[in-house]
Amino acid sequence: MKTLRLLHRWTGGLIGLLLALLGFTGALLVHEDAFLRATVPHAIDAQRQDAATLAAMTTKVFAAQDRPRSIVLATERLGLHRLAYKKEQQAAFADQDGDIVQAWTSNWDRPEAWLFDFHHHLFNGDTGEIVGGIAGLAGLGFVITGLILWWPTRRMFHFRLWPRMMKRAAIVHHHRDLGVLVAPLLILSLTTGAAMNLKWVSQALRAPFSSAAVMEKASAVPKIKGGKLAKDLDWSKVIGQAQARFPGAEMRIISLPQKKGALISIRLRQQAEWLPNGRSMAWFDPATGKMVASRDAQAMPLGSRIANLDYPLHAAKVGGLAYRLVMTISGLALTLLGTLAVVTFWGNPAGVPKRRKPKLKAVPKPAAAT
């Protein structure tokens, strides 16, 4: 137990602040749609999914001089389309008629964009994504060792949102008991976060259900060569075919080919899918607009379908307001636990309570002999 306690303390002391920041930014990102609805024009517009409106908007957006590479369509909670361009951080919001509402060329221009960049990439692209995944695994180990260390002291449990006093013993007691309360939520958040950032973690978790090779094959883009993108492509025909292939599905992302021979893709979300943008796909020849392939997310291997639950569970994209509040609590609890872990650790890395030196009483000198 002594070794486990040292491991727990050093883990918290070294990565506690990073976990605290990830928890805090995650708690904010859970409410991203509410922030946009309050600050961006047309964000509260009702979602329109009829083929005529979508076709007219798509034609208008892709005919612009500065043409985006993809359109993430409006949802029930956010009445704006998001346009992504070839430049990595260039993006824009458009209303559902295709008119640009706001545009930016850097993540620093949009608070929700840089918050996501930090939370998912630590401002460092793929490398930051890997580091964040490793931090998630370390945090998961932090929770598990904390539960083991708590068990012998379980009868001393007290529910407190804040330490009784800002002294080391009270902070440690609060840290231990709060960690136990939110442990199930932290395990869910940290596991799904690590699985999304680290491919091998996701594959290992799904290995009992589907092999990595089977999942890779099911997710592969069809090896079909498309023609040159037609200038007068009939988008009503394209969208109509996608809706006919997946009746009742919600259109989510329309993407243009990004290299020679690539296909147009449309991503859809069927009613049974939790993933906000779905995993059902339809591919089209850019020259003719004819559908050449499709993929039903509900027919994917079980391991792939389980993996598709990671993001909606992690980012609270299911369960409505109640689950968003639950995941907010999870993020804020991780913030508090990580911050106080750093404070108590660096205040006393060895973990030994500081003792006051005993005051020595003066011994009276013996009386002089007479």
C-alpha positions as CSV (number, residue, x, y, z in Angstrom):
1,M,0.0,0.0,0.0
2,K,2.9,2.3,0.7
3,T,4.2,1.9,-2.9
4,L,0.7,2.4,-4.3
5,R,0.3,5.5,-2.2
6,L,3.5,6.9,-3.6
7,L,2.5,6.1,-7.1
8,H,-0.9,7.7,-6.7
9,R,0.6,10.9,-5.2
10,W,3.4,11.3,-7.8
11,T,0.9,10.7,-10.6
12,G,-1.4,13.4,-9.3
13,G,1.4,15.7,-8.6
14,L,2.9,15.5,-12.1
15,I,-0.2,15.4,-14.3
16,G,-2.9,16.8,-11.9
17,L,-2.8,20.3,-13.4
18,L,-3.1,18.9,-17.0
19,L,-6.1,16.8,-16.0
20,A,-7.6,19.8,-14.2
21,L,-7.4,21.9,-17.4
22,L,-8.8,19.1,-19.5
23,G,-11.7,18.7,-17.1
24,F,-12.5,22.4,-17.0
25,T,-12.3,22.9,-20.8
26,G,-14.4,19.7,-21.2
27,A,-17.1,21.1,-18.9
28,L,-17.3,24.3,-20.9
29,L,-17.4,22.5,-24.3
30,V,-20.4,20.4,-23.1
31,H,-22.4,23.7,-23.4
32,E,-20.9,24.9,-26.7
33,D,-24.2,24.9,-28.5
34,A,-25.9,27.0,-25.8
35,F,-23.0,29.5,-26.1
36,L,-23.4,29.7,-29.9
37,R,-27.2,30.1,-29.6
38,A,-26.7,33.1,-27.4
39,T,-23.9,34.8,-29.4
40,V,-24.3,34.0,-33.1
41,P,-27.1,35.2,-35.4
42,H,-29.5,32.6,-36.7
43,A,-28.1,30.0,-34.3
44,I,-31.7,29.6,-32.9
45,D,-33.2,29.0,-36.3
46,A,-35.3,25.8,-36.7
47,Q,-33.5,23.0,-38.5
48,R,-34.5,22.4,-42.1
49,Q,-33.8,19.0,-43.7
50,D,-36.0,19.0,-46.8
51,A,-34.2,18.2,-50.1
52,A,-35.1,21.4,-51.8
53,T,-33.6,23.7,-49.1
54,L,-30.5,21.5,-48.7
55,A,-29.9,21.4,-52.5
56,A,-30.3,25.2,-52.9
57,M,-28.0,25.9,-50.0
58,T,-25.3,23.4,-51.1
59,T,-25.4,24.8,-54.7
60,K,-25.0,28.3,-53.4
61,V,-22.2,27.5,-50.9
62,F,-20.1,25.4,-53.3
63,A,-20.5,27.9,-56.1
64,A,-18.8,30.6,-54.0
65,Q,-15.4,31.9,-55.1
66,D,-13.8,30.8,-51.8
67,R,-15.4,27.4,-51.9
68,P,-15.3,25.3,-48.7
69,R,-14.3,21.6,-48.7
70,S,-17.2,20.5,-46.5
71,I,-20.4,21.6,-44.8
72,V,-21.5,20.3,-41.4
73,L,-25.2,20.8,-41.5
74,A,-27.4,22.5,-38.8
75,T,-28.9,20.4,-36.0
76,E,-32.0,20.7,-33.9
77,R,-30.0,22.6,-31.2
78,L,-27.9,24.7,-33.5
79,G,-29.5,26.3,-36.6
80,L,-26.2,27.1,-38.4
81,H,-24.1,25.3,-41.0
82,R,-20.4,25.1,-40.3
83,L,-18.1,25.4,-43.4
84,A,-14.6,24.1,-43.3
85,Y,-12.0,25.2,-45.9
86,K,-8.7,23.9,-47.2
87,K,-6.7,26.0,-44.8
88,E,-6.7,24.1,-41.5
89,Q,-8.1,26.8,-39.2
90,Q,-10.3,28.7,-41.7
91,A,-14.0,28.1,-41.1
92,A,-17.3,29.9,-41.2
93,F,-20.9,29.8,-40.0
94,A,-23.7,30.1,-42.6
95,D,-27.4,30.3,-42.1
96,Q,-29.6,27.6,-43.7
97,D,-30.0,29.6,-46.9
98,G,-26.2,29.5,-47.4
99,D,-25.3,33.1,-46.5
100,I,-22.2,33.6,-44.4
101,V,-22.9,34.8,-40.9
102,Q,-19.4,34.7,-39.4
103,A,-16.0,33.7,-40.7
104,W,-12.6,33.3,-39.2
105,T,-9.1,32.2,-40.2
106,S,-7.7,31.3,-36.8
107,N,-9.0,29.2,-33.9
108,W,-8.1,32.2,-31.7
109,D,-11.0,34.1,-33.3
110,R,-13.6,31.8,-31.8
111,P,-13.5,30.8,-28.1
112,E,-15.2,27.4,-28.7
113,A,-12.6,26.6,-31.4
114,W,-9.5,27.2,-29.3
115,L,-11.1,25.5,-26.3
116,F,-11.6,22.4,-28.5
117,D,-8.1,22.7,-29.9
118,F,-6.7,22.6,-26.4
119,H,-9.0,19.9,-25.1
120,H,-8.4,17.6,-28.0
121,H,-5.0,18.6,-29.4
122,L,-3.3,20.6,-26.6
123,F,-2.5,23.2,-29.3
124,N,-0.1,20.7,-30.8
125,G,-1.9,18.7,-33.5
126,D,-1.5,15.0,-33.6
127,T,1.3,15.0,-31.0
128,G,-0.9,16.8,-28.5
129,E,-3.7,14.3,-29.2
130,I,-1.4,11.5,-28.3
131,V,-0.2,13.3,-25.1
132,G,-3.8,13.9,-24.1
133,G,-4.7,10.2,-24.6
134,I,-1.7,9.2,-22.4
135,A,-2.9,11.7,-19.8
136,G,-6.3,10.1,-19.9
137,L,-4.8,6.7,-19.3
138,A,-2.7,8.1,-16.4
139,G,-5.9,9.7,-15.0
140,L,-7.7,6.4,-15.2
141,G,-4.9,4.8,-13.2
142,F,-5.1,7.7,-10.8
143,V,-8.8,6.9,-10.2
144,I,-8.3,3.2,-9.8
145,T,-5.4,3.5,-7.3
146,G,-7.4,6.1,-5.4
147,L,-10.3,3.7,-5.0
148,I,-8.0,1.0,-3.7
149,L,-6.4,3.5,-1.2
150,W,-9.9,4.8,-0.1
151,W,-11.2,1.3,0.8
152,P,-9.5,0.9,4.2
153,T,-10.7,4.4,5.2
154,R,-14.3,4.0,3.9
155,R,-15.8,4.4,7.4
156,M,-14.4,8.0,7.6
157,F,-16.4,9.1,4.5
158,H,-18.0,12.5,4.5
159,F,-19.8,14.2,1.6
160,R,-18.4,17.7,1.0
161,L,-18.2,19.8,-2.1
162,W,-15.3,21.8,-0.7
163,P,-12.6,20.9,2.0
164,R,-13.6,21.7,5.5
165,M,-10.5,23.9,5.9
166,M,-7.6,24.6,3.6
167,K,-5.1,22.5,5.5
168,R,-3.4,19.4,4.1
169,A,-5.2,16.8,6.2
170,A,-8.7,18.3,5.4
171,I,-7.8,18.7,1.6
172,V,-6.6,15.0,1.4
173,H,-9.7,13.8,3.2
174,H,-12.0,15.8,0.8
175,H,-9.9,14.7,-2.2
176,R,-10.3,11.0,-1.2
177,D,-14.1,11.2,-0.6
178,L,-15.0,13.4,-3.6
179,G,-12.9,11.1,-5.9
180,V,-15.0,8.1,-4.8
181,L,-18.3,9.9,-5.5
182,V,-17.4,10.9,-9.0
183,A,-15.2,7.8,-9.8
184,P,-17.8,6.2,-12.2
185,L,-18.1,9.5,-14.2
186,L,-14.3,10.0,-14.3
187,I,-13.8,6.4,-15.5
188,L,-16.3,7.0,-18.3
189,S,-14.8,10.3,-19.3
190,L,-11.2,9.2,-19.2
191,T,-11.7,5.9,-20.9
192,T,-13.7,7.3,-23.8
193,G,-11.2,10.2,-24.1
194,A,-8.2,7.9,-24.2
195,A,-10.0,5.6,-26.7
196,M,-10.7,8.5,-29.1
197,N,-7.2,9.8,-28.9
198,L,-5.3,6.5,-29.0
199,K,-6.2,4.1,-31.7
200,W,-4.6,1.1,-30.0
201,V,-6.6,1.7,-26.9
202,S,-9.9,1.7,-28.9
203,Q,-8.9,-1.5,-30.7
204,A,-7.9,-3.2,-27.4
205,L,-11.2,-2.3,-25.8
206,R,-13.2,-3.6,-28.8
207,A,-11.0,-6.7,-29.4
208,P,-13.4,-9.1,-27.6
209,F,-16.2,-8.0,-30.0
210,S,-14.4,-7.4,-33.3
211,S,-10.8,-7.7,-34.5
212,A,-8.9,-4.6,-35.6
213,A,-8.7,-5.8,-39.1
214,V,-12.4,-6.3,-39.4
215,M,-13.1,-2.9,-38.1
216,E,-10.6,-1.3,-40.4
217,K,-12.1,-3.0,-43.4
218,A,-15.6,-1.9,-42.4
219,S,-14.5,1.8,-42.1
220,A,-12.4,1.9,-45.3
221,V,-13.3,4.3,-48.1
222,P,-14.5,2.5,-51.3
223,K,-11.7,2.0,-53.8
224,I,-13.7,3.6,-56.7
225,K,-12.2,6.3,-58.8
226,G,-14.3,9.4,-59.5
227,G,-14.3,11.9,-62.3
228,K,-13.6,15.6,-62.3
229,L,-16.1,17.7,-60.2
230,A,-18.8,19.0,-62.6
231,K,-19.4,22.8,-62.4
232,D,-23.2,22.3,-62.8
233,L,-23.6,19.3,-60.6
234,D,-27.2,18.6,-59.7
235,W,-27.1,18.7,-55.9
236,S,-30.9,17.9,-55.7
237,K,-30.2,14.6,-57.5
238,V,-27.2,13.8,-55.2
239,I,-29.1,14.6,-52.0
240,G,-32.2,12.8,-53.2
241,Q,-30.3,9.6,-53.7
242,A,-28.8,9.8,-50.2
243,Q,-32.2,10.3,-48.7
244,A,-33.6,7.5,-50.7
245,R,-30.8,5.1,-49.6
246,F,-31.3,6.0,-45.9
247,P,-35.0,7.0,-45.5
248,G,-35.6,9.1,-42.4
249,A,-31.9,9.6,-41.8
250,E,-30.6,13.1,-40.9
251,M,-28.2,14.6,-43.4
252,R,-25.1,15.7,-41.5
253,I,-21.9,16.4,-43.6
254,I,-21.4,17.0,-47.3
255,S,-17.8,16.8,-48.4
256,L,-16.2,17.6,-51.8
257,P,-13.3,15.4,-53.1
258,Q,-9.9,16.7,-51.9
259,K,-7.7,15.0,-54.5
260,K,-7.9,13.7,-58.0
261,G,-10.1,10.6,-58.4
262,A,-11.7,11.0,-55.0
263,L,-15.5,10.9,-54.4
264,I,-18.1,13.2,-53.0
265,S,-19.3,11.9,-49.7
266,I,-22.4,12.5,-47.6
267,R,-22.5,11.5,-44.0
268,L,-25.9,10.7,-42.4
269,R,-27.2,9.9,-39.0
270,Q,-29.9,7.3,-38.7
271,Q,-32.3,7.5,-35.8
272,A,-30.7,4.6,-33.9
273,E,-27.2,6.2,-34.0
274,W,-26.0,8.2,-31.0
275,L,-23.1,9.8,-32.8
276,P,-24.2,13.4,-33.7
277,N,-22.9,13.2,-37.2
278,G,-23.6,9.5,-37.7
279,R,-21.5,7.0,-39.5
280,S,-23.8,6.0,-42.3
281,M,-22.2,7.1,-45.6
282,A,-23.0,7.6,-49.3
283,W,-20.4,8.2,-52.0
284,F,-21.0,9.9,-55.4
285,D,-19.1,10.3,-58.6
286,P,-18.2,14.0,-58.8
287,A,-18.6,14.1,-62.6
288,T,-22.2,12.7,-62.8
289,G,-23.6,12.8,-59.2
290,K,-24.4,9.1,-59.4
291,M,-24.2,7.2,-56.1
292,V,-21.5,4.6,-56.4
293,A,-21.3,3.2,-52.8
294,S,-22.9,3.4,-49.4
295,R,-22.3,2.1,-45.9
296,D,-25.0,1.4,-43.3
297,A,-23.6,2.2,-39.8
298,Q,-26.1,-0.2,-38.2
299,A,-24.6,-3.1,-40.2
300,M,-21.0,-2.4,-39.1
301,P,-19.2,-4.9,-36.9
302,L,-20.2,-4.8,-33.2
303,G,-16.8,-3.4,-32.1
304,S,-17.2,-0.5,-34.6
305,R,-20.7,0.3,-33.3
306,I,-19.4,0.3,-29.7
307,A,-16.6,2.6,-30.7
308,N,-19.1,5.0,-32.2
309,L,-20.5,5.5,-28.7
310,D,-17.3,7.1,-27.4
311,Y,-17.8,10.6,-28.6
312,P,-21.5,11.0,-27.7
313,L,-20.9,9.7,-24.2
314,H,-17.7,11.7,-23.7
315,A,-19.1,15.0,-25.0
316,A,-22.7,14.5,-23.7
317,K,-24.3,14.5,-27.1
318,V,-27.0,12.2,-25.8
319,G,-29.3,12.3,-22.8
320,G,-30.4,15.9,-23.1
321,L,-29.8,18.6,-20.5
322,A,-29.7,16.1,-17.6
323,Y,-26.7,14.2,-19.0
324,R,-25.0,17.5,-20.0
325,L,-25.2,18.6,-16.4
326,V,-23.9,15.2,-15.2
327,M,-20.8,15.5,-17.5
328,T,-20.3,19.1,-16.4
329,I,-20.1,17.8,-12.8
330,S,-17.6,15.2,-13.9
331,G,-15.4,17.9,-15.6
332,L,-15.5,20.3,-12.7
333,A,-14.8,17.5,-10.2
334,L,-11.7,16.6,-12.2
335,T,-10.7,20.2,-12.2
336,L,-11.0,20.4,-8.4
337,L,-9.3,17.0,-7.8
338,G,-6.4,17.7,-10.1
339,T,-5.8,21.2,-8.8
340,L,-5.8,20.2,-5.1
341,A,-3.7,17.2,-5.8
342,V,-1.0,19.5,-7.2
343,V,-1.3,21.9,-4.3
344,T,-1.0,19.3,-1.6
345,F,1.8,17.3,-3.5
346,W,4.1,20.2,-4.1
347,G,3.5,21.5,-0.7
348,N,4.9,18.3,0.6
349,P,6.1,15.9,-2.1
350,A,7.3,13.2,0.4
351,G,3.8,13.0,1.9
352,V,5.1,13.1,5.4
353,P,3.1,15.4,7.8
354,K,5.1,18.3,8.9
355,R,5.7,18.1,12.7
356,R,6.5,20.9,14.9
357,K,9.7,20.7,16.8
358,P,9.0,20.2,20.5
359,K,9.9,23.1,22.7
360,L,12.5,22.1,25.3
361,K,11.9,23.3,28.8
362,A,14.8,25.0,30.5
363,V,16.3,22.9,33.2
364,P,17.1,24.9,36.3
365,K,20.8,24.9,37.2
366,P,21.6,23.1,40.4
367,A,22.3,25.3,43.3
368,A,25.9,26.0,44.1
369,A,27.4,24.0,46.9
370,T,27.9,25.9,50.1
